[in-house]
Amino acid sequence: MTTALDDHPIHSWLTDMDGVLVHEQSALPGAADFIAALQRFGRPFLVLTNNSIFTPRDLRARLSRSGFDIPEESIWTSALATARFLAEQAPGSAAYVIGEAGLTSAMHDEGFILADTDVEFVVLGETRTYSFESISRAIRLITNGAKFIATNPDVTGPSSEGPLPATGSVAAMITAATGINPYYIGKPNPLMMRTALNRIGAHSETSVMIGDRMDTDVKSGLEAGMRSVLVLTGSTSEDEIAQYPYRPTAVMDGIADVVPLVESLTPLESVELDED
């Protein structure tokens, strides 16, 4: 375990959810303490997930069952990031959406019209019920000129029975049929980090990204200009770090090891006021 975060104060925190705070619906050791510390010291934070199925309200309920409470406004999903990005590109336009409530609600909230003809975008997210009909329609719309957007590149998702096909797998099928690659919004696209930072009024130079994956969490944090913490309670083991051409700022056994840093790296109030 290596720690290299002691040089500069941390104003804001971003953290992945699965593999960092929870694992298979159970809170990981120190997760509740970490959130409590952020709230006690008034640190702006967001909990991030590439999963586009659930709304922030759904995720808040899930986390509450795991033993800690996070406000809806402190949860940022790839669905929210996708809808926000598209609203900046073509506000009020029409989109054909393949996904569940997390994505359709986000698109509605940003003012999009959900349609299946004459659309500006085809937006692909996770769903438990990918259908041949919806995929075929997406292929036809993209072939006819609709722009292809996907919430995240993850090819599989977890389930109690084993891996399930996720957005990246279905996107690959559509790409094979159309010859057109989607623009992915979620991690490792640093756009996911930028939209998260903007949401809480944070700056990359004084923020940290915590994650359990080198290829998404650490990479997107690095490319967004943030320091990063890799915890070893999820997808990436310590031995695998050397396989990558980049490194996290710090490696820790789990989120419990980050808790003391919330206090020790919280800037003095006078420093924050001076920087503002």
N, C-alpha and C positions, 0 to 999 in steps of 0.2 A: 504494500500500500504506500502510495506516495502522495504528499500534500504540498501544493505550491500556490496556495491562495492567500498567503499571509501578507502580501505586499501592499495591496490596495483595498480600500473599503468597498463593500458591495451594497449598492442601493436597492437592487431588484433581483428577483429570483424567478427563473423559469424551470419547471421540472416536468419530465415525462411522468406518466401515470403507471402503466403496467410495467412491472419489473423494477420499479423504483419505490412507489408507494404501496402498491398492491400486487398480489400474485394469486390468481385463481380465486378472486373475490375476498381474499383475506389480506388484512393490513400487514405489511412487512414491519419488522421491528424498527421502532424509531419514527415511523411515518406520522403518527398522530402528534408526537412531540415536535417534529419538524414544522408541521403546519401551525401548531400552537405557538412555537417560537416566532415564526414569521408574523403572526397576528399580534403577539405580545410586543414586539419591537416595531410594529407598524411598517413592515416591509412590503412594498408592492410585489405581488407574485401572481403567476398563472400556472395552472396544471394543464399540460398539453397532451393531446392524443391524436394519432393519425386515424383512429377509427371514426368513421363518419356516420355510423348507424344511429348513435344516441344523441339526444339533445343534452345541453348542460343540465337541465332539470333531471333527466334520467340518470346522468352520471353522478350528480350530487346525491341522489337517492342510493345509488350503488355504493358510493364511498361512505355514506352514512351507515349503511348496513355493515361496512367493514370496520366502523368504530370511530370515524372522525367526520366532522362537518366542514364542507368547503362551500362558500357561496357560489351560486350559479355564475355570477360575473367573473369569478376567478378560474373558470374552466374554458379552455380554448381548444376547439377541435379543428380537424382539417376541413370539415364541412363549413364551419364559420369562416375560416380563412379563405376558402374557395369562393363563397358567396360575397365576402368583402372585396376580394380582388376583382371579381367579375363586375361588381357594382361600380368600381372605379373605371373599368374598361368600357362598359356599355350599359349604363344605368337604365333600368326599366325595360330591358329587352326581353325576348322570349327564350326559353331554354327547355330542352327535353332532358329530363332528369331520371336517371336510374339510381335508386337509392331508397333509404327509409327516412323516418321522421327527422332524424338529425340533419339530413341534407335538404329535404324538401322544406322543412321549417326555416332553415337558414336562408334558403333562396327566396322564400316568400317574404321573410322579414326584411330582406334587402330590396324588395320591390319588383322581383322578377315575375313574369307571367310563365307558368308552367304549361307547356303545350306539346303536341306531337307532330305538328306541321309548321313550316315557315319559321324555324327557330334560328337564332344567332349561334347558340351553343348546344352541344351535347355534353352533359355533365354526368360523369360516371363515379359512383361511390359504392360502398359495400351494401349488400342486401342479402338476406337469408334466402331469397327466392329469385335469383337470376333466372330469367325466362328466355327461351329461344325467340319469342315474339319481340320482346323489348330489345334484345341484342340485335336482331335483324333490322328493327326500325332504326336503331342507332347507326348501324352500318349504312343504311340508305340515306339518312340525313347527312352524315359526314361525307359520303360520296357526292351528295348534291351541294356541298359547300359549307355546312355547319362546322364551326370550330370545335375541336375535340379537347375537352378538359377532363382531368381525372383528379379526384381528391388526394390520392396518395399512390405510391408505387408498390406497396406491400403486396406480394404475390400470394401469401397465405395468412390466415388468421387462426387464433387458437380456439379450440372447443374441447369439451370433456371427452369427445370421441377421437380427437386428433386434429390435424390441420384441416382447414377449410379453404377453398379458393377465395381470394380476396380481389380487391380492385385491380392490382397489377396483372393478375392472371387473365381476367376478363378483358382488360385493356389490350393485352397482347393478342387476344383472339380478334378483337375489332381491328387492330393494326394490321394483322395478317390479311384481313378481308378488304381493307381500304388502302393499305400502303401509307397510312397517316398515323404518326405517333401523337399521343396526347401530350398536353402540357400538364405536368404534375404539380400540384400546389403544396401538398404536405411534405414533411421531412423526407429526404434530406434537402429539399429546396429551402435555401435561407429565407425565402419569402415568408414561409411559415413563422420563422423567428421574428422577422421584421414586423409583420402584422401583429404578432403578440406583443412586441415591445411598444409599438404604437398604441395598442389598446390600453396599456397601463402608463403611458407617458414616460417610458424608460429609455435609457441610452445603452447601447451595446458595450461601451467602454466600462460601465459600472454595473454590469449585469452578468449573471452566471447561468449557464444551462446545465441541468443535471439529467443524466440519462443512463440507460443500461446497454445501449447499442453504439458501437463505434461508427457503423455505416450510416446511421440516421441522426441520432441525437448529437453525438460529438461533431460529426461532419457539418451538420447544419449550424450548430453553434459557432464553430470555427469560421465558417464562411460568412456568418453574420457579424463577425468581429467580437464575439463574446469569449470569455473564459468558460471552461467546461469542466464538469466533474463526471467521471465514469464510476458508477457503482457496480459491484460485482454480484448483484442479486438477480440479474436477468439474463439477457441473451449472450453477452460477451464475457468470456473468462479472461483472467489476467494473462494467460499464455497466448491468447489470440491478439492482444494489443500490438505485438511486434509485427504482425502481418500487414499492418496499415502504414501508409507513408506519412501519417500525421499522428499526433499524440494529444490526449486530453491534458488539461492543465493539472488535474489531480485525479488520482485513482483511490477509491475508498471501498471498504468492504461492503458498506450499506449506508442507507440514509441516516441511520443513527449516528454515524460518524460526522455527518454534516451539521447536526443540531448545534453543537457548541460554537460553530463558526458563524451562525446567524447573529449571535450576540457579539462575538469578538470582532467581526468584520462589519458590524453596523456602524456607519459613519456618525460622528458627533453631529448634533443638530446644527451647531454653528457652521460646520463645514458644508452641510447641505444647503443652508441658507445662503452662504457665500457663493456656492456654485450656481444656484438658481438666479 
